[in-house]
Amino acid sequence: MASYNQGLVPEVIKNHQSVADHYNIPTINLAKEVTDRINAGEFTWEDDFKNLHPSPFGQGIYGNSIITFLKNSYNKRQNMSDKTTSYSTPERIDPYSYDKGKLIDINEAQLAKGWHIDSNWKPNDNKKQDLTL
């Protein structure tokens, strides 16, 4: 909010928008919307966004923004005679991206120098270890 109130776009949002623009992906800037609406006096951060982020109040705002975005994006009904158009994917913005990444069994991993599998490792956050799909 401080950045927007100074007329600046936060760096993380600039980066996300840059990637979205490169791949021609539409976006919703919820941070800007919330800042604008707080500045307009519709609600306050202190009184309405409580206990966690996003709070149920914030989730409602975000949900409504996403619903509006989708309605505006798909407001024309597709005619059954409309043809589907294929689009090519632009060149990767980052040649070292993980766009070909996939989940594999840890025992199939090819470990780079300096890495090892610790078979005695135990999580300290009480989360379930077995993530079998």
N, C-alpha and C positions, 0 to 999 in steps of 0.2 A: 504494500500500500504506500509505503514511504516513497518508493521509486516512482510510482504512478503519480503521486501527489507532487512530485518534483518535475513532472513532464518526461520522465524516463521510463523505458521499458526494461524490466529486470533481465539480466543476461540469460538466465535459464529459459525464459520465455522467448527471447530473441532466438536462442539456439533451436528450441523446439519448432518455432515458426519457420526458421530457415530450412530445416529438414522437411517439414510439411510442404513448404513452397516448392522445394526441389522435386518432390514426388507427387506434386499436385494433389495434396490431401487437404480437405477442408478442416478447419479447426474451430474450437470454441475457446475464448479467452475468459475463463471463469474468474481469474484473479482481477482482471480489469473490470468485469461486470460487478463483482462484489464491491470493489473499491468505489466505483461510480455510484452504486446504490447506497452504500454507507455515506458517501459524501452528499448524496441527495436527501439523507435523513430517513430513508425507508426502514433502516434497522441499524444496530450498532454491533461492533465486534464484541464488546464487553458484555452486553446484555443478551445477545441472541446466539452467539457461537460459544457454547459452554461445554466444559468437561473434556471434550475430545475434538480432534479435527479430522474430518468434518463432523460437526455435531449433527444430530437429527435435523435441526433447523437448516444447517448448511447443506446436508444431503438433499433436502427438499428443494433448495434453490438450485443446486447443481442438477438434480433430476429434471426440474422444470426447464432449465436451460437446454439440456440435452433433448428433451421432448420437442421443444420449440425448434431447435436446430434440425431435428429429423423431419418434423412436419414441413418446415420451409424447404428442406432439401428434396423431399419426395412429395411435394404438393400436387404435382401433375400425375394423373393416373396413367400408367403405361397402357398403350393401346396394344392389343394382342398382335397386331400386324407390325409393331415396332421391332426392328432388328437389333440384336445385341451387337455391340461394337467392341472389338478387341483393341487394347492399347498396349503398347510396349512399355516396359519398365525403363525409366531413365538410367543412365550410368550411375553406379553406386556413388553416393556422396563421399563415402569413406572406404577405400579399398581394403581396410582391415576390419570391416564390420563383421558382425556375427550373423549375417543374413542366411548363411548355410548351416548355422548351428543346429544341433539336435541333442536330446537327452540320450545318454547311453549308460549302460551298466558301468559302475566304477571300475570293475575288473577289466573292461575293454579299453579303458583310457590309456592313451600314450602320453606318459608323463615327460615333461620337459626337464632339463637339467635343474636340479635343486628342489624338485618336488618329490613327495613320497606319499604313499597311502599309509595312514596310521590305523591299523586294525583295532587298536585299543581305544580309539577316540570315542568319547561319549559326549553328547550335547549337554550343555549346562542350563538349557532353557526349558527343560521338561517337555520338549516337543517329541512327537513320535518319530522314531528313526526310520521305520520301514515306510517308504513312500511308493510302495508297489501300486501300479496303476491297473 
